[in-house]
Amino acid sequence: MNQNLEDIGFLRMPDVKKLTGLGRSSIYQMMADGVFPRSVAIGSRAVGWMVRDIRGWLQERSLRQNINTADI
């Protein structure tokens, strides 16, 4: 298991919103559409997103943007 320590952990909604620039409704809609990482239960009344999942989503989105920009 070769995983960076910084990839292990959870982000809560305010951090996910800050990192992605998305609003709460957009995040949940994109989750429902299957284009955003799913949240996981981290307590009886708390959810979070795995750091590695959000990081991966951001990198994938950045790569797509770079590919689309190169086509212009």
PDB file with one MODEL, atoms N, CA, C and O in Angstrom:
MODEL        1
ATOM      1  N   MET A   1       0.855  -1.184   0.000  1.00  0.00           N
ATOM      2  CA  MET A   1       0.000   0.000   0.000  1.00  0.00           C
ATOM      3  C   MET A   1       0.890   1.233   0.000  1.00  0.00           C
ATOM      4  O   MET A   1       1.402   1.640   1.043  1.00  0.00           O
ATOM      5  N   ASN A   2       1.069   1.818  -1.162  1.00  0.00           N
ATOM      6  CA  ASN A   2       1.938   2.972  -1.317  1.00  0.00           C
ATOM      7  C   ASN A   2       1.093   4.222  -1.508  1.00  0.00           C
ATOM      8  O   ASN A   2       0.883   4.678  -2.632  1.00  0.00           O
ATOM      9  N   GLN A   3       0.615   4.764  -0.411  1.00  0.00           N
ATOM     10  CA  GLN A   3      -0.300   5.895  -0.465  1.00  0.00           C
ATOM     11  C   GLN A   3       0.278   7.037   0.353  1.00  0.00           C
ATOM     12  O   GLN A   3       0.751   6.827   1.470  1.00  0.00           O
ATOM     13  N   ASN A   4       0.241   8.252  -0.199  1.00  0.00           N
ATOM     14  CA  ASN A   4       0.708   9.411   0.545  1.00  0.00           C
ATOM     15  C   ASN A   4      -0.201   9.659   1.741  1.00  0.00           C
ATOM     16  O   ASN A   4      -1.418   9.494   1.658  1.00  0.00           O
ATOM     17  N   LEU A   5       0.403  10.056   2.848  1.00  0.00           N
ATOM     18  CA  LEU A   5      -0.395  10.351   4.040  1.00  0.00           C
ATOM     19  C   LEU A   5      -1.388  11.467   3.779  1.00  0.00           C
ATOM     20  O   LEU A   5      -2.482  11.473   4.345  1.00  0.00           O
ATOM     21  N   GLU A   6      -1.015  12.412   2.927  1.00  0.00           N
ATOM     22  CA  GLU A   6      -1.924  13.519   2.675  1.00  0.00           C
ATOM     23  C   GLU A   6      -3.160  13.104   1.878  1.00  0.00           C
ATOM     24  O   GLU A   6      -4.129  13.860   1.807  1.00  0.00           O
ATOM     25  N   ASP A   7      -3.137  11.913   1.277  1.00  0.00           N
ATOM     26  CA  ASP A   7      -4.305  11.398   0.559  1.00  0.00           C
ATOM     27  C   ASP A   7      -5.267  10.667   1.489  1.00  0.00           C
ATOM     28  O   ASP A   7      -6.399  10.371   1.106  1.00  0.00           O
ATOM     29  N   ILE A   8      -4.827  10.380   2.692  1.00  0.00           N
ATOM     30  CA  ILE A   8      -5.651   9.646   3.643  1.00  0.00           C
ATOM     31  C   ILE A   8      -6.377  10.660   4.519  1.00  0.00           C
ATOM     32  O   ILE A   8      -5.746  11.498   5.164  1.00  0.00           O
ATOM     33  N   GLY A   9      -7.668  10.582   4.538  1.00  0.00           N
ATOM     34  CA  GLY A   9      -8.447  11.489   5.366  1.00  0.00           C
ATOM     35  C   GLY A   9      -9.721  11.890   4.657  1.00  0.00           C
ATOM     36  O   GLY A   9     -10.006  11.446   3.544  1.00  0.00           O
ATOM     37  N   PHE A  10     -10.469  12.726   5.316  1.00  0.00           N
ATOM     38  CA  PHE A  10     -11.768  13.144   4.818  1.00  0.00           C
ATOM     39  C   PHE A  10     -11.857  14.652   4.739  1.00  0.00           C
ATOM     40  O   PHE A  10     -11.238  15.371   5.523  1.00  0.00           O
ATOM     41  N   LEU A  11     -12.627  15.111   3.794  1.00  0.00           N
ATOM     42  CA  LEU A  11     -12.953  16.526   3.678  1.00  0.00           C
ATOM     43  C   LEU A  11     -14.437  16.683   3.954  1.00  0.00           C
ATOM     44  O   LEU A  11     -15.251  15.875   3.507  1.00  0.00           O
ATOM     45  N   ARG A  12     -14.777  17.707   4.678  1.00  0.00           N
ATOM     46  CA  ARG A  12     -16.184  18.010   4.924  1.00  0.00           C
ATOM     47  C   ARG A  12     -16.680  18.996   3.871  1.00  0.00           C
ATOM     48  O   ARG A  12     -15.881  19.556   3.119  1.00  0.00           O
ATOM     49  N   MET A  13     -17.969  19.206   3.814  1.00  0.00           N
ATOM     50  CA  MET A  13     -18.592  20.016   2.770  1.00  0.00           C
ATOM     51  C   MET A  13     -17.946  21.396   2.582  1.00  0.00           C
ATOM     52  O   MET A  13     -17.670  21.771   1.443  1.00  0.00           O
ATOM     53  N   PRO A  14     -17.694  22.165   3.645  1.00  0.00           N
ATOM     54  CA  PRO A  14     -17.091  23.488   3.410  1.00  0.00           C
ATOM     55  C   PRO A  14     -15.745  23.411   2.671  1.00  0.00           C
ATOM     56  O   PRO A  14     -15.442  24.264   1.837  1.00  0.00           O
ATOM     57  N   ASP A  15     -14.951  22.394   2.978  1.00  0.00           N
ATOM     58  CA  ASP A  15     -13.663  22.241   2.301  1.00  0.00           C
ATOM     59  C   ASP A  15     -13.842  21.802   0.856  1.00  0.00           C
ATOM     60  O   ASP A  15     -13.131  22.276  -0.031  1.00  0.00           O
ATOM     61  N   VAL A  16     -14.787  20.901   0.614  1.00  0.00           N
ATOM     62  CA  VAL A  16     -15.051  20.436  -0.748  1.00  0.00           C
ATOM     63  C   VAL A  16     -15.540  21.614  -1.599  1.00  0.00           C
ATOM     64  O   VAL A  16     -15.116  21.767  -2.744  1.00  0.00           O
ATOM     65  N   LYS A  17     -16.416  22.433  -1.053  1.00  0.00           N
ATOM     66  CA  LYS A  17     -16.908  23.607  -1.768  1.00  0.00           C
ATOM     67  C   LYS A  17     -15.765  24.559  -2.099  1.00  0.00           C
ATOM     68  O   LYS A  17     -15.683  25.081  -3.211  1.00  0.00           O
ATOM     69  N   LYS A  18     -14.889  24.781  -1.132  1.00  0.00           N
ATOM     70  CA  LYS A  18     -13.754  25.685  -1.324  1.00  0.00           C
ATOM     71  C   LYS A  18     -12.808  25.164  -2.404  1.00  0.00           C
ATOM     72  O   LYS A  18     -12.372  25.922  -3.271  1.00  0.00           O
ATOM     73  N   LEU A  19     -12.495  23.886  -2.349  1.00  0.00           N
ATOM     74  CA  LEU A  19     -11.544  23.295  -3.294  1.00  0.00           C
ATOM     75  C   LEU A  19     -12.095  23.220  -4.718  1.00  0.00           C
ATOM     76  O   LEU A  19     -11.355  23.418  -5.682  1.00  0.00           O
ATOM     77  N   THR A  20     -13.376  22.936  -4.849  1.00  0.00           N
ATOM     78  CA  THR A  20     -13.956  22.731  -6.177  1.00  0.00           C
ATOM     79  C   THR A  20     -14.575  23.988  -6.771  1.00  0.00           C
ATOM     80  O   THR A  20     -14.706  24.102  -7.989  1.00  0.00           O
ATOM     81  N   GLY A  21     -14.952  24.921  -5.922  1.00  0.00           N
ATOM     82  CA  GLY A  21     -15.653  26.110  -6.403  1.00  0.00           C
ATOM     83  C   GLY A  21     -17.120  25.839  -6.690  1.00  0.00           C
ATOM     84  O   GLY A  21     -17.814  26.688  -7.250  1.00  0.00           O
ATOM     85  N   LEU A  22     -17.592  24.662  -6.309  1.00  0.00           N
ATOM     86  CA  LEU A  22     -18.989  24.292  -6.531  1.00  0.00           C
ATOM     87  C   LEU A  22     -19.826  24.588  -5.295  1.00  0.00           C
ATOM     88  O   LEU A  22     -19.306  24.654  -4.181  1.00  0.00           O
ATOM     89  N   GLY A  23     -21.104  24.761  -5.497  1.00  0.00           N
ATOM     90  CA  GLY A  23     -22.034  24.922  -4.391  1.00  0.00           C
ATOM     91  C   GLY A  23     -22.563  23.572  -3.928  1.00  0.00           C
ATOM     92  O   GLY A  23     -22.388  22.558  -4.604  1.00  0.00           O
ATOM     93  N   ARG A  24     -23.201  23.574  -2.786  1.00  0.00           N
ATOM     94  CA  ARG A  24     -23.732  22.352  -2.188  1.00  0.00           C
ATOM     95  C   ARG A  24     -24.692  21.622  -3.130  1.00  0.00           C
ATOM     96  O   ARG A  24     -24.584  20.411  -3.324  1.00  0.00           O
ATOM     97  N   SER A  25     -25.623  22.364  -3.707  1.00  0.00           N
ATOM     98  CA  SER A  25     -26.605  21.744  -4.597  1.00  0.00           C
ATOM     99  C   SER A  25     -25.937  21.123  -5.816  1.00  0.00           C
ATOM    100  O   SER A  25     -26.303  20.027  -6.240  1.00  0.00           O
ATOM    101  N   SER A  26     -24.964  21.818  -6.374  1.00  0.00           N
ATOM    102  CA  SER A  26     -24.248  21.292  -7.548  1.00  0.00           C
ATOM    103  C   SER A  26     -23.503  20.015  -7.205  1.00  0.00           C
ATOM    104  O   SER A  26     -23.488  19.067  -7.990  1.00  0.00           O
ATOM    105  N   ILE A  27     -22.885  19.991  -6.033  1.00  0.00           N
ATOM    106  CA  ILE A  27     -22.144  18.797  -5.606  1.00  0.00           C
ATOM    107  C   ILE A  27     -23.085  17.603  -5.511  1.00  0.00           C
ATOM    108  O   ILE A  27     -22.782  16.531  -6.035  1.00  0.00           O
ATOM    109  N   TYR A  28     -24.219  17.780  -4.850  1.00  0.00           N
ATOM    110  CA  TYR A  28     -25.154  16.664  -4.700  1.00  0.00           C
ATOM    111  C   TYR A  28     -25.788  16.264  -6.036  1.00  0.00           C
ATOM    112  O   TYR A  28     -26.033  15.080  -6.270  1.00  0.00           O
ATOM    113  N   GLN A  29     -26.054  17.232  -6.909  1.00  0.00           N
ATOM    114  CA  GLN A  29     -26.599  16.895  -8.225  1.00  0.00           C
ATOM    115  C   GLN A  29     -25.585  16.118  -9.046  1.00  0.00           C
ATOM    116  O   GLN A  29     -25.936  15.144  -9.711  1.00  0.00           O
ATOM    117  N   MET A  30     -24.321  16.546  -9.002  1.00  0.00           N
ATOM    118  CA  MET A  30     -23.274  15.850  -9.747  1.00  0.00           C
ATOM    119  C   MET A  30     -23.033  14.451  -9.178  1.00  0.00           C
ATOM    120  O   MET A  30     -22.724  13.524  -9.927  1.00  0.00           O
ATOM    121  N   MET A  31     -23.172  14.293  -7.866  1.00  0.00           N
ATOM    122  CA  MET A  31     -23.090  12.957  -7.267  1.00  0.00           C
ATOM    123  C   MET A  31     -24.211  12.076  -7.805  1.00  0.00           C
ATOM    124  O   MET A  31     -23.982  10.922  -8.167  1.00  0.00           O
ATOM    125  N   ALA A  32     -25.413  12.621  -7.857  1.00  0.00           N
ATOM    126  CA  ALA A  32     -26.568  11.860  -8.354  1.00  0.00           C
ATOM    127  C   ALA A  32     -26.387  11.486  -9.822  1.00  0.00           C
ATOM    128  O   ALA A  32     -26.838  10.427 -10.260  1.00  0.00           O
ATOM    129  N   ASP A  33     -25.722  12.363 -10.581  1.00  0.00           N
ATOM    130  CA  ASP A  33     -25.466  12.111 -12.001  1.00  0.00           C
ATOM    131  C   ASP A  33     -24.278  11.174 -12.219  1.00  0.00           C
ATOM    132  O   ASP A  33     -24.022  10.739 -13.342  1.00  0.00           O
ATOM    133  N   GLY A  34     -23.556  10.869 -11.143  1.00  0.00           N
ATOM    134  CA  GLY A  34     -22.421   9.963 -11.242  1.00  0.00           C
ATOM    135  C   GLY A  34     -21.146  10.593 -11.763  1.00  0.00           C
ATOM    136  O   GLY A  34     -20.251   9.886 -12.227  1.00  0.00           O
ATOM    137  N   VAL A  35     -21.050  11.919 -11.693  1.00  0.00           N
ATOM    138  CA  VAL A  35     -19.858  12.601 -12.207  1.00  0.00           C
ATOM    139  C   VAL A  35     -19.035  13.286 -11.115  1.00  0.00           C
ATOM    140  O   VAL A  35     -18.117  14.051 -11.409  1.00  0.00           O
ATOM    141  N   PHE A  36     -19.366  13.011  -9.875  1.00  0.00           N
ATOM    142  CA  PHE A  36     -18.622  13.564  -8.736  1.00  0.00           C
ATOM    143  C   PHE A  36     -18.494  12.458  -7.689  1.00  0.00           C
ATOM    144  O   PHE A  36     -19.406  11.647  -7.525  1.00  0.00           O
ATOM    145  N   PRO A  37     -17.371  12.425  -6.987  1.00  0.00           N
ATOM    146  CA  PRO A  37     -17.187  11.364  -5.980  1.00  0.00           C
ATOM    147  C   PRO A  37     -18.315  11.332  -4.952  1.00  0.00           C
ATOM    148  O   PRO A  37     -18.849  12.373  -4.568  1.00  0.00           O
ATOM    149  N   ARG A  38     -18.662  10.151  -4.522  1.00  0.00           N
ATOM    150  CA  ARG A  38     -19.705   9.975  -3.512  1.00  0.00           C
ATOM    151  C   ARG A  38     -19.140  10.258  -2.131  1.00  0.00           C
ATOM    152  O   ARG A  38     -17.973   9.988  -1.848  1.00  0.00           O
ATOM    153  N   SER A  39     -19.972  10.793  -1.302  1.00  0.00           N
ATOM    154  CA  SER A  39     -19.589  11.004   0.090  1.00  0.00           C
ATOM    155  C   SER A  39     -19.679   9.677   0.835  1.00  0.00           C
ATOM    156  O   SER A  39     -20.357   8.746   0.401  1.00  0.00           O
ATOM    157  N   VAL A  40     -18.988   9.613   1.952  1.00  0.00           N
ATOM    158  CA  VAL A  40     -19.039   8.416   2.790  1.00  0.00           C
ATOM    159  C   VAL A  40     -19.410   8.825   4.211  1.00  0.00           C
ATOM    160  O   VAL A  40     -19.070   9.919   4.661  1.00  0.00           O
ATOM    161  N   ALA A  41     -20.102   7.948   4.903  1.00  0.00           N
ATOM    162  CA  ALA A  41     -20.483   8.221   6.292  1.00  0.00           C
ATOM    163  C   ALA A  41     -19.230   8.158   7.162  1.00  0.00           C
ATOM    164  O   ALA A  41     -18.477   7.184   7.120  1.00  0.00           O
ATOM    165  N   ILE A  42     -19.022   9.203   7.944  1.00  0.00           N
ATOM    166  CA  ILE A  42     -17.879   9.216   8.863  1.00  0.00           C
ATOM    167  C   ILE A  42     -18.339   9.306  10.315  1.00  0.00           C
ATOM    168  O   ILE A  42     -17.527   9.418  11.234  1.00  0.00           O
ATOM    169  N   GLY A  43     -19.622   9.256  10.497  1.00  0.00           N
ATOM    170  CA  GLY A  43     -20.221   9.278  11.827  1.00  0.00           C
ATOM    171  C   GLY A  43     -21.712   9.034  11.682  1.00  0.00           C
ATOM    172  O   GLY A  43     -22.210   8.822  10.576  1.00  0.00           O
ATOM    173  N   SER A  44     -22.412   9.063  12.782  1.00  0.00           N
ATOM    174  CA  SER A  44     -23.845   8.779  12.707  1.00  0.00           C
ATOM    175  C   SER A  44     -24.613   9.876  11.978  1.00  0.00           C
ATOM    176  O   SER A  44     -25.666   9.615  11.397  1.00  0.00           O
ATOM    177  N   ARG A  45     -24.092  11.105  12.004  1.00  0.00           N
ATOM    178  CA  ARG A  45     -24.770  12.207  11.324  1.00  0.00           C
ATOM    179  C   ARG A  45     -23.808  13.057  10.509  1.00  0.00           C
ATOM    180  O   ARG A  45     -24.069  14.234  10.263  1.00  0.00           O
ATOM    181  N   ALA A  46     -22.709  12.468  10.096  1.00  0.00           N
ATOM    182  CA  ALA A  46     -21.702  13.231   9.363  1.00  0.00           C
ATOM    183  C   ALA A  46     -21.226  12.459   8.135  1.00  0.00           C
ATOM    184  O   ALA A  46     -21.047  11.241   8.178  1.00  0.00           O
ATOM    185  N   VAL A  47     -21.025  13.190   7.048  1.00  0.00           N
ATOM    186  CA  VAL A  47     -20.448  12.600   5.844  1.00  0.00           C
ATOM    187  C   VAL A  47     -19.223  13.414   5.449  1.00  0.00           C
ATOM    188  O   VAL A  47     -19.057  14.567   5.848  1.00  0.00           O
ATOM    189  N   GLY A  48     -18.384  12.785   4.664  1.00  0.00           N
ATOM    190  CA  GLY A  48     -17.203  13.458   4.156  1.00  0.00           C
ATOM    191  C   GLY A  48     -16.801  12.822   2.845  1.00  0.00           C
ATOM    192  O   GLY A  48     -17.372  11.814   2.428  1.00  0.00           O
ATOM    193  N   TRP A  49     -15.830  13.405   2.207  1.00  0.00           N
ATOM    194  CA  TRP A  49     -15.298  12.898   0.955  1.00  0.00           C
ATOM    195  C   TRP A  49     -13.843  12.537   1.175  1.00  0.00           C
ATOM    196  O   TRP A  49     -13.105  13.256   1.849  1.00  0.00           O
ATOM    197  N   MET A  50     -13.439  11.415   0.598  1.00  0.00           N
ATOM    198  CA  MET A  50     -12.047  11.006   0.709  1.00  0.00           C
ATOM    199  C   MET A  50     -11.175  12.035  -0.015  1.00  0.00           C
ATOM    200  O   MET A  50     -11.492  12.453  -1.129  1.00  0.00           O
ATOM    201  N   VAL A  51     -10.086  12.434   0.621  1.00  0.00           N
ATOM    202  CA  VAL A  51      -9.169  13.404   0.026  1.00  0.00           C
ATOM    203  C   VAL A  51      -8.712  12.915  -1.341  1.00  0.00           C
ATOM    204  O   VAL A  51      -8.693  13.684  -2.302  1.00  0.00           O
ATOM    205  N   ARG A  52      -8.345  11.642  -1.433  1.00  0.00           N
ATOM    206  CA  ARG A  52      -7.837  11.112  -2.713  1.00  0.00           C
ATOM    207  C   ARG A  52      -8.895  11.166  -3.805  1.00  0.00           C
ATOM    208  O   ARG A  52      -8.557  11.370  -4.970  1.00  0.00           O
ATOM    209  N   ASP A  53     -10.175  10.988  -3.458  1.00  0.00           N
ATOM    210  CA  ASP A  53     -11.245  11.031  -4.460  1.00  0.00           C
ATOM    211  C   ASP A  53     -11.414  12.446  -5.010  1.00  0.00           C
ATOM    212  O   ASP A  53     -11.556  12.634  -6.219  1.00  0.00           O
ATOM    213  N   ILE A  54     -11.399  13.435  -4.124  1.00  0.00           N
ATOM    214  CA  ILE A  54     -11.553  14.825  -4.562  1.00  0.00           C
ATOM    215  C   ILE A  54     -10.332  15.255  -5.357  1.00  0.00           C
ATOM    216  O   ILE A  54     -10.456  15.915  -6.389  1.00  0.00           O
ATOM    217  N   ARG A  55      -9.161  14.883  -4.880  1.00  0.00           N
ATOM    218  CA  ARG A  55      -7.928  15.214  -5.611  1.00  0.00           C
ATOM    219  C   ARG A  55      -7.957  14.589  -7.009  1.00  0.00           C
ATOM    220  O   ARG A  55      -7.618  15.254  -7.988  1.00  0.00           O
ATOM    221  N   GLY A  56      -8.353  13.340  -7.109  1.00  0.00           N
ATOM    222  CA  GLY A  56      -8.447  12.666  -8.402  1.00  0.00           C
ATOM    223  C   GLY A  56      -9.448  13.328  -9.321  1.00  0.00           C
ATOM    224  O   GLY A  56      -9.192  13.476 -10.516  1.00  0.00           O
ATOM    225  N   TRP A  57     -10.593  13.731  -8.777  1.00  0.00           N
ATOM    226  CA  TRP A  57     -11.621  14.398  -9.574  1.00  0.00           C
ATOM    227  C   TRP A  57     -11.094  15.721 -10.117  1.00  0.00           C
ATOM    228  O   TRP A  57     -11.316  16.050 -11.282  1.00  0.00           O
ATOM    229  N   LEU A  58     -10.390  16.483  -9.267  1.00  0.00           N
ATOM    230  CA  LEU A  58      -9.831  17.766  -9.696  1.00  0.00           C
ATOM    231  C   LEU A  58      -8.779  17.563 -10.789  1.00  0.00           C
ATOM    232  O   LEU A  58      -8.743  18.317 -11.761  1.00  0.00           O
ATOM    233  N   GLN A  59      -7.931  16.558 -10.636  1.00  0.00           N
ATOM    234  CA  GLN A  59      -6.906  16.289 -11.641  1.00  0.00           C
ATOM    235  C   GLN A  59      -7.536  15.869 -12.967  1.00  0.00           C
ATOM    236  O   GLN A  59      -7.111  16.321 -14.030  1.00  0.00           O
ATOM    237  N   GLU A  60      -8.539  15.012 -12.903  1.00  0.00           N
ATOM    238  CA  GLU A  60      -9.228  14.561 -14.114  1.00  0.00           C
ATOM    239  C   GLU A  60      -9.879  15.734 -14.830  1.00  0.00           C
ATOM    240  O   GLU A  60      -9.811  15.846 -16.054  1.00  0.00           O
ATOM    241  N   ARG A  61     -10.501  16.590 -14.065  1.00  0.00           N
ATOM    242  CA  ARG A  61     -11.168  17.773 -14.643  1.00  0.00           C
ATOM    243  C   ARG A  61     -10.144  18.704 -15.282  1.00  0.00           C
ATOM    244  O   ARG A  61     -10.391  19.266 -16.349  1.00  0.00           O
ATOM    245  N   SER A  62      -9.005  18.865 -14.634  1.00  0.00           N
ATOM    246  CA  SER A  62      -7.938  19.699 -15.167  1.00  0.00           C
ATOM    247  C   SER A  62      -7.399  19.120 -16.474  1.00  0.00           C
ATOM    248  O   SER A  62      -7.162  19.861 -17.428  1.00  0.00           O
ATOM    249  N   LEU A  63      -7.205  17.805 -16.523  1.00  0.00           N
ATOM    250  CA  LEU A  63      -6.727  17.158 -17.739  1.00  0.00           C
ATOM    251  C   LEU A  63      -7.722  17.346 -18.883  1.00  0.00           C
ATOM    252  O   LEU A  63      -7.328  17.640 -20.011  1.00  0.00           O
ATOM    253  N   ARG A  64      -9.007  17.178 -18.589  1.00  0.00           N
ATOM    254  CA  ARG A  64     -10.037  17.373 -19.615  1.00  0.00           C
ATOM    255  C   ARG A  64     -10.019  18.795 -20.144  1.00  0.00           C
ATOM    256  O   ARG A  64     -10.150  19.026 -21.346  1.00  0.00           O
ATOM    257  N   GLN A  65      -9.854  19.753 -19.225  1.00  0.00           N
ATOM    258  CA  GLN A  65      -9.819  21.163 -19.618  1.00  0.00           C
ATOM    259  C   GLN A  65      -8.621  21.424 -20.522  1.00  0.00           C
ATOM    260  O   GLN A  65      -8.736  22.137 -21.518  1.00  0.00           O
ATOM    261  N   ASN A  66      -7.465  20.843 -20.174  1.00  0.00           N
ATOM    262  CA  ASN A  66      -6.268  21.029 -20.991  1.00  0.00           C
ATOM    263  C   ASN A  66      -6.439  20.409 -22.373  1.00  0.00           C
ATOM    264  O   ASN A  66      -5.991  20.981 -23.367  1.00  0.00           O
ATOM    265  N   ILE A  67      -7.080  19.250 -22.444  1.00  0.00           N
ATOM    266  CA  ILE A  67      -7.315  18.599 -23.740  1.00  0.00           C
ATOM    267  C   ILE A  67      -8.271  19.446 -24.579  1.00  0.00           C
ATOM    268  O   ILE A  67      -8.034  19.656 -25.769  1.00  0.00           O
ATOM    269  N   ASN A  68      -9.340  19.929 -23.968  1.00  0.00           N
ATOM    270  CA  ASN A  68     -10.307  20.745 -24.697  1.00  0.00           C
ATOM    271  C   ASN A  68      -9.684  22.052 -25.163  1.00  0.00           C
ATOM    272  O   ASN A  68      -9.994  22.520 -26.258  1.00  0.00           O
ATOM    273  N   THR A  69      -8.824  22.644 -24.368  1.00  0.00           N
ATOM    274  CA  THR A  69      -8.160  23.891 -24.715  1.00  0.00           C
ATOM    275  C   THR A  69      -7.189  23.671 -25.870  1.00  0.00           C
ATOM    276  O   THR A  69      -7.037  24.541 -26.728  1.00  0.00           O
ATOM    277  N   ALA A  70      -6.532  22.514 -25.895  1.00  0.00           N
ATOM    278  CA  ALA A  70      -5.586  22.217 -26.957  1.00  0.00           C
ATOM    279  C   ALA A  70      -6.276  22.058 -28.302  1.00  0.00           C
ATOM    280  O   ALA A  70      -5.643  22.249 -29.340  1.00  0.00           O
ATOM    281  N   ASP A  71      -7.543  21.716 -28.311  1.00  0.00           N
ATOM    282  CA  ASP A  71      -8.290  21.527 -29.553  1.00  0.00           C
ATOM    283  C   ASP A  71      -8.708  22.852 -30.194  1.00  0.00           C
ATOM    284  O   ASP A  71      -9.115  22.886 -31.355  1.00  0.00           O
ATOM    285  N   ILE A  72      -8.605  23.920 -29.444  1.00  0.00           N
ATOM    286  CA  ILE A  72      -9.078  25.231 -29.964  1.00  0.00           C
ATOM    287  C   ILE A  72      -8.079  25.800 -30.941  1.00  0.00           C
ATOM    288  O   ILE A  72      -8.294  26.885 -31.481  1.00  0.00           O
TER     289      ILE A  72
ENDMDL
END
